[in-house]
Amino acid sequence: MDFLLPYKLGLQNGTRLFSAVCYNRPFRRVQSFSTWEKPPLREVGNQEIACSEVSQQSETAECKTTGRLGCKPLRISKNQKGHSPLGKPWWKLRKKAAPTREEEFRSLRNDDFPELKVKPQQKPLAIERPKGMDILFGIAPCSLALARSKRDFSRLFLKSSRSGQSPVLEEFAQLAKSRRIPLQLVHRKTLDALCKGGVHQGVCLEATPLHPIGWWESPSHEGEKAAAQDGSQLIWLALEGIQDPMNLGAVLRSAHFLGVDGIVMSQRNSCPLTPVVSKASSGAMEVLDVFSTDDLQSFLKEKARQGWEVLGTVGHMKPQDDIPVVRCSDFHWTRPTILLLGNEGYGLSPETRGVCQKMLTISPGRELPAGIESLNVSVAAGIILHAICSQKIKAT
């Protein structure tokens, strides 16, 4: 029966080990996404050390005395049977329950989408704004607005700097002093708030709004009639339903650069002349005389009776009833002309398209898939205007 002795001893040791682990082993924390309470402190000598550190130190000392590496001897407390060494049941060692799977995924989702978190409220702007005033921003729009004086000015805001003003901002300060415009040096964040995040370049100008001039209020009708009879090379730009301020500003900038003689836009479904348009045009809106009309079809018919040629625009390979379609590179400019540009999405309206005598198009350089067979309205305006204005006869 001696050969059964090792099995008997092994069974006894296993029973003791199981009972020790279940009842006398300290509770071990499991790391999770949630924040659990730190283990309480125990007093060892004159120092307070966490319970986990005390257990590690005692285990290391016992391993050194026994001479076995990596061992973890059991500590059985006779006074606290059935409880942890801290004198409390294991379920009271933690005050916060383990997170559920839904809570874990919710915390991961909130980490991936920070915009779901509550953002701190911004402080209100310290500068009081009068109603009905515009804030021009940027060096070019502000300088051209001050030079042309088509607006009334209230205040000029410049960015303050500890190292002194730049030469450009110093010129603005001198100009404001000579024009008796109140000047305020403010922080960059104040300028950002005034122009609503636009690129202000350290300059903001408070001024009255700029509105288009009514077409019938223009005093140049008689001169245009005489120019049409003489066959002079005049070109006007008519805009119907341009709603994007960036597109409108880019069109005005191209028209001013290429030498367009006049611009008229429809009042309905069109973007007003806002500071964003002035910035996108790099100040060209402050220089050009932009006219408006509430009946664009009547305006085009009146020009056609005076001898002007009315040209519409259309995308590539889009038939337009019985109106002839001509590539802009093949068009010959022989008399006063009006170029008509339509809305960014649906183009010209059927009523306006019926007044056009020809339709200009831009030929692509390759086969294009459906959806990108047309250009942005501001890009198309620059290409077509360049094709027409390059034919202008220079005076000798």
ZAMARGU-4260 file (C-alpha; in steps of 0.2 Angstrom, whole numbers, plus 5000, padded with zeros to 4 digits):
<rodrens>
0) 5000/5000/5000 | 5015/5011/5000 | 5013/5016/4982 | 4996/5024/4986 | 5004/5036/4999
5) 5010/5049/4986 | 4992/5050/4979 | 4985/5052/4996 | 4997/5067/5000 | 4994/5075/4984
10) 4975/5074/4987 | 4977/5082/5004 | 4988/5096/4997 | 4975/5100/4984 | 4961/5101/4996
15) 4971/5113/5007 | 4976/5124/4992 | 4958/5125/4986 | 4952/5130/5003 | 4966/5143/5005
20) 4963/5151/4988 | 4944/5152/4991 | 4943/5159/5008 | 4960/5167/5013 | 4967/5174/4997
25) 4966/5193/4996 | 4955/5200/4982 | 4964/5204/4966 | 4957/5219/4956 | 4954/5216/4937
30) 4959/5231/4926 | 4945/5237/4915 | 4940/5253/4906 | 4931/5259/4921 | 4939/5268/4935
35) 4938/5257/4951 | 4942/5262/4969 | 4961/5261/4974 | 4965/5248/4987 | 4965/5254/5005
40) 4981/5258/5015 | 4988/5247/5028 | 4999/5254/5042 | 5017/5246/5042 | 5028/5253/5055
45) 5027/5272/5053 | 5022/5271/5035 | 5005/5269/5026 | 5007/5257/5011 | 4994/5250/4999
50) 4989/5232/5003 | 4995/5226/4987 | 5012/5232/4990 | 5012/5224/5008 | 5008/5207/5000
55) 5021/5209/4987 | 5034/5213/5000 | 5030/5199/5011 | 5030/5186/4997 | 5047/5192/4991
60) 5054/5190/5009 | 5047/5172/5011 | 5053/5167/4994 | 5071/5173/4999 | 5070/5162/5015
65) 5064/5147/5006 | 5076/5149/4992 | 5063/5146/4979 | 5061/5159/4965 | 5044/5164/4958
70) 5035/5156/4973 | 5020/5164/4981 | 5017/5156/4999 | 5000/5156/5006 | 4996/5167/5021
75) 4982/5159/5032 | 4975/5171/5045 | 4967/5162/5060 | 4958/5177/5067 | 4949/5181/5050
80) 4943/5164/5043 | 4931/5166/5029 | 4936/5184/5026 | 4949/5194/5017 | 4965/5200/5027
85) 4957/5217/5028 | 4943/5211/5039 | 4929/5214/5026 | 4920/5203/5015 | 4926/5202/4997
90) 4910/5210/4990 | 4913/5226/5001 | 4931/5229/4995 | 4924/5238/4979 | 4911/5251/4979
95) 4908/5251/4960 | 4902/5236/4951 | 4911/5230/4936 | 4905/5238/4920 | 4893/5229/4909
100) 4897/5226/4890 | 4885/5240/4885 | 4894/5253/4896 | 4911/5248/4889 | 4905/5250/4871
105) 4897/5267/4876 | 4913/5273/4883 | 4923/5268/4867 | 4910/5276/4856 | 4911/5293/4866
110) 4930/5292/4864 | 4929/5290/4845 | 4916/5304/4843 | 4922/5318/4854 | 4909/5330/4847
115) 4896/5321/4857 | 4904/5328/4873 | 4897/5345/4879 | 4907/5359/4873 | 4911/5374/4884
120) 4901/5389/4880 | 4910/5403/4872 | 4911/5420/4880 | 4900/5434/4873 | 4909/5446/4862
125) 4914/5461/4872 | 4911/5473/4857 | 4893/5479/4855 | 4888/5479/4836 | 4875/5491/4830
130) 4861/5483/4819 | 4862/5485/4800 | 4881/5486/4799 | 4893/5475/4789 | 4910/5469/4795
135) 4922/5469/4780 | 4938/5459/4783 | 4954/5457/4774 | 4967/5469/4768 | 4961/5471/4750
140) 4942/5473/4753 | 4945/5486/4767 | 4958/5496/4758 | 4947/5497/4742 | 4932/5501/4752
145) 4941/5515/4760 | 4948/5521/4743 | 4931/5521/4734 | 4920/5528/4748 | 4904/5519/4742
150) 4900/5515/4760 | 4899/5525/4776 | 4911/5519/4789 | 4909/5517/4808 | 4925/5509/4815
155) 4941/5501/4810 | 4948/5486/4820 | 4966/5482/4820 | 4975/5467/4828 | 4985/5473/4843
160) 5003/5467/4844 | 5017/5468/4857 | 5030/5470/4844 | 5022/5484/4836 | 5011/5486/4820
165) 5016/5480/4803 | 5018/5493/4790 | 5002/5488/4781 | 4992/5490/4798 | 5001/5506/4801
170) 4995/5513/4785 | 4977/5508/4790 | 4979/5517/4806 | 4986/5533/4797 | 4971/5532/4785
175) 4958/5530/4798 | 4966/5545/4807 | 4965/5556/4792 | 4947/5551/4788 | 4942/5553/4806
180) 4937/5535/4808 | 4937/5528/4826 | 4951/5515/4828 | 4951/5501/4840 | 4966/5489/4843
185) 4959/5472/4848 | 4965/5454/4851 | 4965/5442/4837 | 4951/5432/4844 | 4940/5447/4844
190) 4943/5449/4825 | 4939/5431/4823 | 4923/5433/4831 | 4919/5449/4821 | 4921/5441/4804
195) 4915/5424/4810 | 4930/5414/4807 | 4935/5422/4790 | 4953/5427/4785 | 4954/5445/4791
200) 4973/5447/4790 | 4972/5458/4805 | 4960/5471/4798 | 4941/5473/4800 | 4930/5487/4795
205) 4913/5491/4801 | 4903/5499/4787 | 4885/5501/4780 | 4880/5487/4768 | 4882/5489/4749
210) 4867/5485/4738 | 4866/5483/4719 | 4860/5498/4709 | 4844/5497/4700 | 4846/5495/4682
215) 4834/5508/4677 | 4843/5521/4688 | 4859/5520/4678 | 4863/5536/4668 | 4872/5527/4654
220) 4858/5521/4643 | 4860/5534/4629 | 4879/5531/4628 | 4876/5512/4627 | 4863/5514/4613
225) 4876/5525/4603 | 4889/5512/4606 | 4878/5498/4600 | 4874/5507/4584 | 4893/5511/4581
230) 4897/5492/4583 | 4909/5495/4598 | 4916/5480/4607 | 4906/5481/4624 | 4903/5466/4635
235) 4891/5464/4649 | 4889/5450/4661 | 4871/5445/4667 | 4869/5433/4682 | 4853/5424/4685
240) 4851/5415/4702 | 4869/5414/4708 | 4867/5409/4726 | 4884/5404/4732 | 4894/5420/4739
245) 4911/5412/4735 | 4905/5409/4717 | 4898/5426/4715 | 4914/5434/4722 | 4925/5424/4710
250) 4914/5429/4695 | 4916/5447/4700 | 4935/5446/4702 | 4937/5437/4685 | 4925/5450/4677
255) 4935/5465/4684 | 4952/5457/4679 | 4946/5453/4661 | 4939/5470/4657 | 4920/5467/4658
260) 4911/5484/4656 | 4896/5481/4667 | 4887/5468/4678 | 4868/5465/4681 | 4861/5452/4692
265) 4843/5446/4695 | 4835/5451/4712 | 4826/5435/4715 | 4836/5419/4721 | 4852/5428/4720
270) 4866/5431/4734 | 4867/5448/4741 | 4883/5458/4741 | 4889/5452/4758 | 4907/5454/4766
275) 4910/5436/4761 | 4907/5441/4743 | 4919/5456/4744 | 4932/5445/4752 | 4930/5431/4738
280) 4932/5445/4725 | 4947/5452/4733 | 4939/5469/4734 | 4933/5469/4716 | 4915/5471/4723
285) 4920/5488/4730 | 4926/5494/4713 | 4913/5488/4701 | 4896/5495/4699 | 4884/5480/4701
290) 4866/5483/4694 | 4851/5473/4698 | 4834/5470/4690 | 4818/5461/4695 | 4814/5457/4677
295) 4829/5450/4669 | 4820/5444/4653 | 4814/5462/4649 | 4831/5468/4651 | 4838/5456/4639
300) 4825/5459/4626 | 4828/5478/4627 | 4846/5475/4624 | 4842/5464/4610 | 4832/5477/4602
305) 4846/5490/4604 | 4857/5478/4593 | 4866/5468/4607 | 4870/5450/4605 | 4863/5439/4619
310) 4874/5424/4623 | 4869/5410/4635 | 4880/5396/4642 | 4877/5377/4642 | 4886/5362/4647
315) 4895/5351/4635 | 4883/5340/4624 | 4867/5347/4631 | 4855/5351/4617 | 4845/5367/4620
320) 4830/5367/4609 | 4833/5376/4592 | 4846/5388/4599 | 4863/5385/4590 | 4877/5379/4602
325) 4895/5386/4598 | 4911/5382/4607 | 4918/5398/4615 | 4935/5396/4606 | 4925/5398/4589
330) 4915/5413/4594 | 4919/5429/4585 | 4915/5445/4594 | 4909/5458/4582 | 4896/5469/4592
335) 4891/5473/4609 | 4888/5457/4619 | 4879/5451/4635 | 4885/5435/4642 | 4872/5426/4653
340) 4877/5414/4667 | 4864/5403/4676 | 4862/5395/4693 | 4875/5383/4700 | 4863/5368/4700
345) 4850/5370/4686 | 4858/5383/4675 | 4847/5396/4665 | 4828/5396/4667 | 4818/5391/4651
350) 4811/5409/4650 | 4829/5417/4650 | 4836/5404/4639 | 4822/5408/4626 | 4829/5426/4624
355) 4847/5420/4620 | 4853/5420/4602 | 4867/5408/4604 | 4873/5396/4617 | 4892/5395/4621
360) 4900/5379/4628 | 4917/5373/4634 | 4924/5358/4625 | 4932/5345/4637 | 4949/5338/4634
365) 4944/5320/4637 | 4929/5308/4638 | 4920/5313/4655 | 4909/5301/4665 | 4891/5307/4670
370) 4890/5319/4684 | 4906/5329/4680 | 4903/5334/4662 | 4902/5353/4668 | 4912/5366/4677
375) 4910/5377/4692 | 4901/5393/4686 | 4915/5404/4692 | 4928/5394/4682 | 4917/5393/4667
380) 4915/5412/4668 | 4933/5415/4668 | 4936/5403/4653 | 4922/5410/4642 | 4926/5428/4646
385) 4944/5426/4642 | 4940/5418/4625 | 4929/5433/4621 | 4939/5447/4629 | 4955/5441/4620
390) 4948/5447/4604 | 4946/5465/4609 | 4954/5476/4596 | 4967/5487/4604 | 4968/5505/4600
395) 4983/5510/4589
</rodrens>
